[in-house]
Structures are given as C-alpha cells and as structure tokens.
C-alpha cells in the first residue's frame, strides 16, 4: 500500500527552564493510505503532539515528516494551511460547532474559507451530512441535536473537502458508550471508502475497533500492533 504518512526520527522538544521536555522522542512511523490507526497511551505520552505534527499544526524539532510524499517540515505557514485544507479533516473531543448556526452552515465553514460559491457550498454540505446520516437535520442548530449527532456534524465538516486523511483526537470523549460505538461504526465505514483515519484514544474498546494500534509512552512508540478490528455496532 502507498504510504500516506511518513515520520522519520521525529522529535519535538520544548524548553522547560534549564531542562527540556521531549514530547516526541525519535519517532518513526509509516501509515499507508486507507488504514484505521488508533494511537493510545496515558496523558502526556505524546499522542496529541504526534497528531499535531501529522496535522501540520506543529513543526518537528528534528526529523522528517511527509504527507502524501511531500515534505512538510520546512513549508511556509500559508503552504501548511493549504495542505490542511486540501488533504486533512480534523475531529476533536469538543465538537467546536457554532451554537447559533445550523448544521449545514457549520459544515460549510471550510468551504467558505476556501471561497467556494454559496450554492456549491450548500450542496456539498448537504451531501456531507448525508454521508453521516444527518441530511434531515441540516437546518437544526447544535442545541437541537444530541451529542452523538453533534459529533457527526463535526465529521461531516471534516469530510466536506473530500480529505484523504481524518485526524480524530478523542472524538468519543464526550459521548456515552452507545453513541461512541455508533460513531466508530461510521468511521469504519469511511475507511472502507479509502479514507485514512488516525484516532487518538485512551479507551481500549475504541482502540479494539482499529486495524492497528500504536501505543506511546514518554514521547516514544513502545508498541505497534496490527490486529483484526472489532466491528462496531451502530445503534438501532
């Protein structure tokens, strides 16, 4: 399979007074296109820093990082922003939806920033909401939606630019167990369409649904296991 993400001896080092903190410590990782990867580890293990480097939100102190074959470590901020907009979709624990804005308008936001005309924005947003089973909730505000539905709107927003890669940081953290499994079922379906998903989680049952589990501790990868994923069951 073609490598979508390639990290070679990547370190991220922060100064802490006279000492230094290695949030990432000589990490090498290759993720092929179309794989569902869970990144696990305790708080402070380096999971979110790894996600930020892959997502072009933070630069490595040392090492090389490539996305879709392109070296990203030395790109200008505007070039990184273009890659984020064209290649990546982000989903976070907090849904980050505008509270007084409809689901459709929330999903449209990345297209608005890209200068897509209003009619096309609306059509693409409705299509993305349809992919997550919420086309009939397009005019609802976040306050009119359940937590699981709000996270689906966030996923639709991540999908609206047709990304190759979705980065999900604790996306089930504010959901109950039933809504969590419903969400993971959706992510598994998206992987079958060819989208690569890298998901940060500390929940073992969520990690069990991925094809591969990368475990981190003290900024290092301490385990990298390919497994047969558990099929998440969607809510009836």
Long-range contacts (C-beta under 8 A, 24 or more apart in sequence): 1-32, 1-33, 1-34, 1-35, 2-32, 2-33, 3-30, 3-31, 3-32, 3-33, 3-66, 3-69, 4-31, 4-32, 4-33, 4-67, 4-68, 4-164, 4-165, 4-196, 5-29, 5-30, 5-31, 5-54, 5-65, 5-66, 5-67, 5-165, 5-196, 5-198, 6-30, 6-64, 6-65, 6-66, 6-67, 7-53, 7-54, 7-63, 7-64, 7-65, 7-66, 8-63, 8-64, 8-65, 9-62, 9-63, 9-64, 10-53, 10-60, 10-62, 10-63, 10-64, 10-65, 11-60, 11-61, 11-62, 11-63, 11-219, 12-46, 12-49, 12-53, 12-58, 12-60, 12-61, 12-219, 13-61, 13-62, 22-218, 22-219, 23-49, 23-219, 24-49, 24-50, 24-53, 24-60, 24-219, 25-218, 25-219, 25-220, 26-63, 26-220, 27-63, 27-219, 27-220, 27-221, 28-63, 28-221, 29-214, 29-221, 29-224, 31-196, 31-198, 31-212, 32-196, 33-164, 33-194, 33-196, 34-191, 34-194, 34-195, 34-196, 35-191, 35-196, 35-197, 35-211, 35-212, 36-187, 36-188, 36-191, 36-196, 36-197, 36-199, 36-209, 36-210, 36-211, 36-212, 36-229, 37-196, 37-197, 37-198, 37-199, 37-210, 37-211, 37-212, 37-213, 37-214, 38-199, 38-200, 38-201, 38-206, 38-207, 38-209, 38-210, 38-212, 38-213, 38-214, 39-198, 39-199, 39-200, 39-201, 39-213, 39-214, 39-215, 39-216, 40-200, 40-201, 40-202, 40-204, 40-207, 40-213, 40-214, 40-215, 40-216, 41-202, 41-215, 41-216, 41-217, 42-202, 42-217, 43-202, 45-216, 45-217, 45-218, 45-219, 46-216, 46-217, 46-218, 46-219, 46-220, 47-200, 47-216, 48-169, 48-200, 49-219, 50-216, 51-167, 51-169, 51-198, 51-200, 54-165, 54-167, 54-198, 55-84, 55-88, 55-90, 55-167, 56-80, 56-81, 56-83, 56-84, 56-88, 57-84, 67-165, 68-164, 85-110, 85-113, 85-114, 85-161, 86-161, 86-163, 87-163, 87-164, 87-165, 88-163, 88-164, 88-165, 88-166, 88-167, 89-155, 89-157, 89-158, 89-159, 89-161, 89-163, 89-165, 89-166, 89-167, 90-158, 90-166, 90-167, 90-168, 90-169, 91-151, 91-154, 91-155, 91-158, 91-166, 91-167, 91-168, 91-169, 91-171, 92-154, 92-168, 92-169, 92-170, 92-171, 93-169, 93-170, 93-171, 93-173, 93-174, 94-174, 95-142, 95-147, 95-150, 95-151, 95-153, 95-154, 95-174, 96-154, 97-142, 97-150, 97-153, 97-154, 98-142, 99-141, 99-142, 99-143, 100-141, 101-141, 101-142, 102-138, 102-139, 102-140, 102-141, 103-129, 103-134, 103-137, 103-138, 103-139, 103-140, 103-141, 103-142, 103-145, 103-153, 103-156, 104-129, 104-138, 104-139, 106-142, 106-153, 106-157, 107-153, 107-156, 107-157, 107-160, 108-160, 109-157, 110-157, 110-160, 110-161, 111-160, 111-161, 114-161, 124-160, 125-156, 125-160, 128-156, 128-157, 128-159, 128-160, 129-153, 129-156, 131-156, 131-159, 131-190, 132-156, 132-159, 132-186, 133-186, 146-179, 147-174, 147-175, 147-176, 147-179, 148-175, 148-178, 148-179, 148-182, 148-183, 151-175, 151-179, 151-183, 152-183, 152-186, 155-183, 155-186, 155-187, 155-190, 159-190, 163-195, 164-195, 164-196, 165-195, 165-196, 165-197, 165-198, 166-190, 166-195, 166-196, 166-197, 166-198, 167-198, 168-197, 168-198, 168-199, 168-200, 169-200, 170-200, 170-201, 170-202, 171-199, 172-201, 172-203, 172-206, 178-235, 179-235, 180-206, 181-232, 181-233, 181-234, 181-235, 182-232, 182-234, 182-235, 184-209, 184-232, 185-231, 185-232, 185-233, 185-234, 186-234, 188-229, 188-231, 188-232, 205-230
